[in-house]
Amino acid sequence: MSNVVVIGSQWGDEGKGKIVDWLSSRADVVVRFQGGHNAGHTLVIDGTEYKLNLLPSGIVREGKVSMIGNGVVISPWALIKEITMIKEKGVKVTPENFIISENAHLILPVHQALDQALEMTRGDAKLGTTKRGIGPAYEDKISRRGIRVCDLRHPELLKDKITKMMFHHNILLKGMGADAMDASETYEKLMEISEDILRYAGIVWRELDYARNGGKKILFEGAQGTMLDIDHGTYPYVTSSNTVAAQASIGSGVGPDTLKYILGITKAYTTRVGTGPFPTELDNEIGQFLGEKGKEFGTVTGRKRRCGWFDAALVRQSVRVNGMHGIALTKLDVLDGLEEIKICTGYRLNGKEIKYFPASQADQEAVEPIYETMEGWSESTYGARSWGDLPAAAVKYARHIEELIGAPVSMLSTSPERDDTILMRDPFVD
């Protein structure tokens, strides 16, 4: 059996929630390996909707073990709120089925204050962060002044670390005209909830090693998308962590040889939340059609997503960077009813044709998409569960995407419902 890494191949919001839910029913262990509560998955199981930000999707299934890896930054208050919410819906969350990595970093109120103040100072050049403190928490991690889950076990050490952290950050806050944060107040707030967090704390890398050696199937659950990766995305309009498949190893504490199958969740068109370059964006009635039919609003922020044609050049790049073995093509049904559909196959930059998405911020803004036009279809693909149920033009569209990106369609989703999925290859089977 294989271990599977799920990552987004575009700018996030590709429909990972449904696919991760489908896969988590087959996994034994589900682990989050990056990001924070700026990400969101919506799951619908037996008519009940679950909106998860931090908790791995496996938490809603009995008999599964869910873990938060060291690569995640955790708001302890947001996590407690989410656990409470999920328990109210009848889901069991115990130290036996949920483990937090003891070396994961915490998001504190000062991080949220910094995030909000920094975004305000950017004026019209905002990065579009969720203002939840994700970036500043990662910054503290890299600067070696972060607070980790294991620090909650040592109150005196915790107090000292918070005092030093606040000395640094209050200078920045005052400089931006924001209120300073009280170190003692932060310490007291953390101590109030420390036991609620520590009861779930454990050694995730070791537990994953046990699971691997025991023949368990592990699902590594990513958040956001490849084009929001801090290194490989549309910098600086990116998130503050690595979102690519290799981060599953670093962010959970397993060797790279554990990652057997890389599945890229890929929307049949393209969307993006917030600011930043978007070559195939459609600021017209077709873009509005895709947004309304696809219900394109962010799970976390509720912000309207920008919509555009499928960008095969961008996804092809994601396939290479992640080493994808296959993709799960989602929301094909949203394209139903369009007379013609365009696919971006490359770009024109300064009079030259290129087949990749450039790294330069200026070049990313300047590229012009090169399109192929395909025949659309009027028949419905909604709820299709086999290739035979799809219109010939829809099959042709999916097959052409495979050719353009250099990866097979392993799964195809035709509605938000879990069982409306066409399976070509089970990622958990070698």
C-alpha positions as CSV (number, residue, x, y, z in Angstrom):
1,M,0.0,0.0,0.0
2,S,1.1,3.6,-0.7
3,N,1.2,6.8,1.4
4,V,-0.5,9.7,-0.3
5,V,0.4,13.5,-0.3
6,V,-2.5,15.8,-1.3
7,I,-1.5,19.3,-2.5
8,G,-3.2,22.0,-4.5
9,S,-1.8,22.6,-8.0
10,Q,-3.1,26.2,-8.5
11,W,-3.7,29.0,-6.0
12,G,-5.7,26.9,-3.5
13,D,-9.4,26.5,-3.3
14,E,-9.2,23.6,-5.8
15,G,-11.7,21.4,-3.9
16,K,-9.3,19.5,-1.7
17,G,-11.9,19.0,1.0
18,K,-14.0,16.5,-0.9
19,I,-11.0,14.6,-2.2
20,V,-9.2,14.5,1.1
21,D,-12.4,13.3,2.7
22,W,-12.7,10.5,0.0
23,L,-9.1,9.5,0.7
24,S,-9.3,9.8,4.4
25,S,-11.9,7.1,4.5
26,R,-9.2,4.7,3.1
27,A,-6.4,6.0,5.2
28,D,-5.4,5.0,8.8
29,V,-3.6,8.2,9.7
30,V,-4.2,11.8,8.4
31,V,-1.6,14.5,9.0
32,R,-1.5,18.3,8.3
33,F,2.0,19.4,7.5
34,Q,1.9,23.2,6.8
35,G,-0.1,26.4,7.1
36,G,-2.4,27.4,9.9
37,H,-6.0,28.4,10.4
38,N,-5.8,30.5,7.2
39,A,-6.7,27.4,5.3
40,G,-10.1,25.8,5.1
41,H,-11.7,22.5,4.0
42,T,-15.5,22.0,3.8
43,L,-16.6,18.4,4.2
44,V,-20.2,17.1,3.8
45,I,-20.7,13.6,5.4
46,D,-24.1,12.0,5.7
47,G,-25.7,15.4,5.2
48,T,-23.7,17.1,8.0
49,E,-21.3,19.9,7.0
50,Y,-18.0,20.4,8.7
51,K,-15.8,23.4,8.1
52,L,-12.2,22.7,9.2
53,N,-9.3,25.1,9.4
54,L,-6.7,23.4,11.6
55,L,-8.0,19.9,12.3
56,P,-7.1,17.2,9.7
57,S,-10.0,15.9,7.7
58,G,-9.7,12.4,9.2
59,I,-10.9,13.8,12.5
60,V,-14.6,13.4,11.4
61,R,-14.1,9.6,10.8
62,E,-14.1,7.0,13.5
63,G,-11.1,4.7,13.7
64,K,-8.7,7.3,12.1
65,V,-5.8,9.0,13.8
66,S,-5.4,12.7,13.0
67,M,-2.1,14.6,13.5
68,I,-0.9,18.2,13.3
69,G,2.7,18.2,12.2
70,N,5.6,20.5,13.2
71,G,5.2,22.5,10.0
72,V,1.9,23.9,11.0
73,V,1.6,27.1,13.0
74,I,-1.2,26.7,15.6
75,S,-3.5,29.3,17.1
76,P,-4.3,27.5,20.4
77,W,-7.5,29.4,20.9
78,A,-8.7,28.8,17.3
79,L,-7.9,25.1,17.8
80,I,-9.8,24.8,21.0
81,K,-12.8,26.6,19.4
82,E,-12.7,24.2,16.4
83,I,-12.4,21.1,18.7
84,T,-15.4,22.4,20.7
85,M,-17.4,23.0,17.5
86,I,-16.6,19.5,16.1
87,K,-17.5,17.8,19.4
88,E,-20.9,19.6,19.4
89,K,-21.6,17.7,16.1
90,G,-20.9,14.4,17.7
91,V,-17.3,13.9,16.7
92,K,-14.9,12.4,19.3
93,V,-11.6,14.2,19.8
94,T,-9.3,12.5,22.3
95,P,-5.6,12.0,22.8
96,E,-6.0,8.6,21.2
97,N,-7.3,9.9,17.9
98,F,-5.7,13.4,17.7
99,I,-2.0,14.3,18.3
100,I,-0.3,17.7,18.0
101,S,3.4,17.8,17.3
102,E,5.2,19.1,20.4
103,N,7.6,21.1,18.3
104,A,4.9,23.0,16.4
105,H,4.9,26.7,16.8
106,L,2.1,28.8,18.3
107,I,0.3,31.8,16.9
108,L,-0.1,34.4,19.7
109,P,-2.3,37.6,19.8
110,V,0.8,39.7,19.0
111,H,1.1,37.9,15.7
112,Q,-2.4,38.8,14.7
113,A,-1.9,42.4,15.8
114,L,1.3,42.6,13.7
115,D,-0.4,41.0,10.7
116,Q,-3.2,43.5,10.8
117,A,-0.9,46.5,11.3
118,L,1.5,45.5,8.6
119,E,-1.3,45.0,6.1
120,M,-2.7,48.4,6.9
121,T,0.7,50.0,6.2
122,R,0.8,48.5,2.8
123,G,-2.0,50.7,1.5
124,D,-3.0,49.8,-2.0
125,A,-0.2,47.3,-2.2
126,K,-1.8,44.8,0.3
127,L,-0.7,41.2,0.0
128,G,-4.2,39.9,0.8
129,T,-3.4,38.0,4.0
130,T,-6.1,36.6,6.2
131,K,-4.8,38.8,9.1
132,R,-4.7,35.8,11.3
133,G,-1.1,36.0,12.3
134,I,0.3,33.2,10.1
135,G,3.1,35.2,8.5
136,P,4.4,36.8,11.7
137,A,4.3,33.4,13.5
138,Y,6.5,31.8,10.7
139,E,8.8,34.9,10.9
140,D,9.3,34.3,14.6
141,K,10.0,30.6,13.9
142,I,12.7,31.5,11.4
143,S,14.1,34.2,13.7
144,R,14.3,31.7,16.6
145,R,12.1,33.5,19.0
146,G,9.0,31.5,18.5
147,I,6.9,29.7,21.2
148,R,6.3,26.0,20.7
149,V,3.8,23.6,22.1
150,C,6.4,22.0,24.3
151,D,7.2,25.3,25.9
152,L,3.8,25.2,27.6
153,R,5.2,22.5,29.9
154,H,7.8,24.9,31.3
155,P,6.1,28.1,32.7
156,E,9.3,29.9,33.6
157,L,10.9,29.3,30.3
158,L,7.6,30.3,28.6
159,K,7.4,33.6,30.5
160,D,11.0,34.5,29.6
161,K,10.5,33.7,25.9
162,I,7.3,35.8,25.8
163,T,9.0,38.8,27.4
164,K,11.8,38.7,24.9
165,M,9.4,38.3,22.0
166,M,7.3,41.2,23.1
167,F,10.3,43.5,23.5
168,H,11.0,43.0,19.8
169,H,7.5,43.2,18.5
170,N,6.3,46.1,20.6
171,I,8.9,48.3,19.0
172,L,7.4,47.4,15.6
173,L,3.8,47.9,16.7
174,K,4.6,51.3,18.2
175,G,6.4,52.3,15.0
176,M,3.2,51.5,13.0
177,G,1.0,53.4,15.4
178,A,-0.6,50.3,16.9
179,D,-1.0,49.5,20.6
180,A,1.7,47.6,22.4
181,M,1.0,44.1,23.7
182,D,1.3,43.1,27.3
183,A,3.7,40.2,27.8
184,S,2.1,39.2,31.2
185,E,-1.4,39.2,29.7
186,T,-0.2,36.9,26.9
187,Y,1.5,34.6,29.4
188,E,-1.6,34.3,31.6
189,K,-3.8,33.6,28.6
190,L,-1.5,30.8,27.5
191,M,-1.4,29.3,31.0
192,E,-5.2,29.3,31.1
193,I,-5.4,27.0,28.1
194,S,-2.1,25.2,28.3
195,E,-3.5,21.9,29.7
196,D,-6.2,21.9,27.0
197,I,-3.4,21.9,24.4
198,L,-0.9,19.7,26.2
199,R,-3.3,16.8,26.6
200,Y,-3.0,16.3,22.8
201,A,0.8,17.0,22.5
202,G,2.9,14.2,21.3
203,I,5.9,13.1,19.2
204,V,4.4,13.1,15.7
205,W,7.5,12.1,13.8
206,R,7.8,9.0,16.0
207,E,4.1,8.1,15.8
208,L,4.3,8.3,12.0
209,D,7.4,6.1,12.0
210,Y,5.4,3.5,14.1
211,A,2.5,3.8,11.6
212,R,4.7,3.4,8.6
213,N,6.5,0.4,10.0
214,G,3.2,-1.1,11.0
215,G,1.9,-1.0,7.4
216,K,-0.6,1.8,8.1
217,K,-1.8,4.0,5.2
218,I,-0.8,7.7,5.8
219,L,-2.5,10.6,4.1
220,F,-0.5,13.9,4.2
221,E,-2.9,16.8,3.9
222,G,-1.7,20.1,2.5
223,A,-3.3,23.5,2.5
224,Q,-3.4,26.3,0.0
225,G,-1.8,25.6,-3.4
226,T,1.5,25.4,-5.2
227,M,1.3,28.9,-6.6
228,L,1.1,30.2,-3.0
229,D,4.3,28.5,-2.0
230,I,6.8,30.9,-0.4
231,D,9.6,29.7,-2.8
232,H,7.7,28.6,-5.9
233,G,4.6,30.7,-5.9
234,T,3.7,34.2,-7.1
235,Y,6.0,35.9,-4.6
236,P,5.3,38.2,-2.7
237,Y,1.6,37.4,-3.1
238,V,2.0,34.0,-1.4
239,T,1.5,32.4,1.9
240,S,4.3,32.1,4.5
241,S,5.0,28.4,4.3
242,N,6.1,25.9,1.7
243,T,3.0,24.3,0.2
244,V,4.6,21.9,-2.2
245,A,4.8,18.1,-1.7
246,A,8.3,18.0,-0.3
247,Q,7.1,20.0,2.7
248,A,5.0,16.9,3.7
249,S,8.3,15.3,4.7
250,I,9.8,18.3,6.6
251,G,6.5,19.4,8.1
252,S,5.7,16.1,9.7
253,G,9.1,14.5,10.4
254,V,9.2,11.6,7.9
255,G,11.8,10.7,5.3
256,P,11.1,11.6,1.7
257,D,10.9,7.9,0.8
258,T,7.7,7.8,2.8
259,L,5.9,10.0,0.2
260,K,4.8,7.4,-2.3
261,Y,2.1,9.0,-4.3
262,I,1.7,12.8,-5.0
263,L,-1.8,13.8,-5.9
264,G,-2.4,17.3,-7.2
265,I,-5.9,18.6,-6.7
266,T,-6.7,20.6,-9.8
267,K,-9.8,22.7,-10.6
268,A,-11.1,22.4,-14.2
269,Y,-10.8,26.2,-14.4
270,T,-8.7,28.6,-12.3
271,T,-9.5,30.7,-9.3
272,R,-7.6,33.0,-7.0
273,V,-8.5,34.9,-3.8
274,G,-7.0,38.3,-3.1
275,T,-4.3,40.2,-5.0
276,G,-1.5,39.0,-7.2
277,P,-1.0,38.1,-10.9
278,F,-3.6,35.9,-12.6
279,P,-2.9,35.6,-16.4
280,T,-6.2,33.9,-17.4
281,E,-8.5,35.9,-15.2
282,L,-11.9,36.7,-16.8
283,D,-13.3,40.1,-15.7
284,N,-16.4,39.5,-17.8
285,E,-19.7,37.6,-17.9
286,I,-17.9,34.3,-18.3
287,G,-15.9,34.9,-15.1
288,Q,-19.1,35.9,-13.4
289,F,-20.7,32.7,-14.7
290,L,-17.9,30.5,-13.3
291,G,-18.0,32.3,-9.9
292,E,-21.7,32.0,-9.4
293,K,-22.1,28.5,-10.7
294,G,-19.0,27.3,-8.8
295,K,-20.0,29.2,-5.6
296,E,-16.6,30.7,-5.5
297,F,-16.3,32.2,-2.0
298,G,-13.4,31.5,0.4
299,T,-14.1,29.0,3.2
300,V,-12.1,31.0,5.7
301,T,-12.6,34.6,4.7
302,G,-15.8,34.5,2.6
303,R,-14.0,36.6,0.0
304,K,-15.2,36.4,-3.6
305,R,-12.7,34.4,-5.7
306,R,-11.4,35.7,-9.0
307,C,-12.1,33.3,-11.9
308,G,-10.5,32.4,-15.2
309,W,-9.8,29.8,-17.8
310,F,-7.7,26.7,-17.0
311,D,-4.0,27.5,-17.1
312,A,-2.2,24.3,-18.3
313,A,1.2,26.0,-18.4
314,L,0.9,26.9,-14.7
315,V,-0.4,23.4,-13.7
316,R,2.3,21.8,-15.8
317,Q,4.9,23.7,-13.7
318,S,3.2,22.5,-10.5
319,V,3.3,18.9,-11.8
320,R,7.1,19.2,-12.2
321,V,7.8,21.1,-8.9
322,N,5.8,18.6,-6.9
323,G,6.6,15.4,-8.8
324,M,2.9,14.7,-9.1
325,H,2.0,11.1,-10.1
326,G,-1.6,12.2,-11.0
327,I,-4.2,14.8,-10.5
328,A,-7.8,14.9,-9.2
329,L,-9.7,17.1,-11.6
330,T,-12.5,18.9,-9.7
331,K,-15.6,21.0,-10.5
332,L,-15.8,19.9,-14.1
333,D,-19.6,20.3,-13.9
334,V,-19.2,24.1,-13.5
335,L,-18.2,24.3,-17.2
336,D,-21.5,22.7,-18.3
337,G,-23.3,25.0,-20.7
338,L,-20.4,26.9,-22.2
339,E,-20.3,26.9,-26.0
340,E,-16.5,27.0,-26.1
341,I,-13.8,26.6,-23.5
342,K,-10.3,28.0,-23.6
343,I,-7.1,26.6,-22.2
344,C,-3.9,28.6,-21.6
345,T,-1.0,26.6,-23.1
346,G,1.8,29.1,-22.6
347,Y,2.5,32.9,-22.4
348,R,3.8,35.7,-24.5
349,L,6.4,37.9,-22.7
350,N,8.1,40.8,-24.4
351,G,7.3,39.5,-27.8
352,K,8.5,35.9,-27.1
353,E,6.6,32.8,-26.4
354,I,7.4,30.9,-23.2
355,K,6.0,27.6,-21.8
356,Y,6.6,28.4,-18.1
357,F,5.4,30.9,-15.5
358,P,8.3,33.2,-14.8
359,A,9.6,33.9,-11.2
360,S,9.9,37.7,-11.6
361,Q,7.0,39.7,-10.1
362,A,7.2,42.2,-13.1
363,D,7.2,39.3,-15.6
364,Q,4.3,37.6,-14.0
365,E,2.3,40.8,-14.3
366,A,3.3,41.3,-17.9
367,V,2.7,37.8,-19.4
368,E,-0.2,37.4,-21.8
369,P,-1.8,34.0,-22.1
370,I,-1.8,32.0,-25.3
371,Y,-5.0,30.1,-25.7
372,E,-6.3,27.0,-27.4
373,T,-10.1,26.9,-27.9
374,M,-12.1,23.7,-27.4
375,E,-15.7,22.9,-28.0
376,G,-17.9,23.1,-24.9
377,W,-20.9,20.9,-24.1
378,S,-24.5,21.5,-23.2
379,E,-25.2,18.2,-21.5
380,S,-24.8,18.0,-17.7
381,T,-21.8,16.3,-16.1
382,Y,-23.2,16.8,-12.6
383,G,-23.1,13.7,-10.6
384,A,-21.4,11.5,-13.3
385,R,-19.7,8.4,-11.9
386,S,-18.1,6.9,-15.0
387,W,-16.4,8.1,-18.2
388,G,-19.5,6.8,-20.0
389,D,-21.7,9.2,-18.2
390,L,-19.8,12.2,-19.5
391,P,-20.4,14.1,-22.8
392,A,-17.8,13.3,-25.5
393,A,-16.6,17.0,-25.4
394,A,-16.0,16.8,-21.6
395,V,-14.0,13.6,-22.0
396,K,-12.0,15.3,-24.7
397,Y,-11.3,18.3,-22.5
398,A,-10.1,16.1,-19.6
399,R,-7.9,14.0,-21.9
400,H,-6.4,17.2,-23.5
401,I,-5.5,18.5,-20.0
402,E,-3.6,15.3,-19.3
403,E,-1.6,15.8,-22.5
404,L,-0.8,19.5,-21.7
405,I,0.2,19.1,-18.1
406,G,2.1,15.7,-18.5
407,A,0.1,13.9,-15.7
408,P,-2.9,11.6,-15.8
409,V,-6.3,12.3,-14.3
410,S,-6.4,9.8,-11.5
411,M,-9.7,11.1,-10.1
412,L,-12.4,13.3,-11.5
413,S,-15.0,15.0,-9.4
414,T,-18.4,16.0,-10.8
415,S,-20.2,17.4,-7.8
416,P,-19.5,18.3,-4.1
417,E,-21.0,14.9,-3.1
418,R,-18.4,12.4,-2.0
419,D,-19.6,9.5,-4.2
420,D,-19.8,11.6,-7.4
421,T,-16.2,10.7,-8.2
422,I,-14.8,8.9,-11.2
423,L,-11.8,6.8,-10.1
424,M,-9.1,5.9,-12.6
425,R,-6.5,4.9,-10.1
426,D,-6.6,4.5,-6.3
427,P,-3.7,6.6,-5.0
428,F,-3.3,4.2,-2.0
429,V,-2.5,1.3,-4.3
430,D,1.0,1.1,-5.7
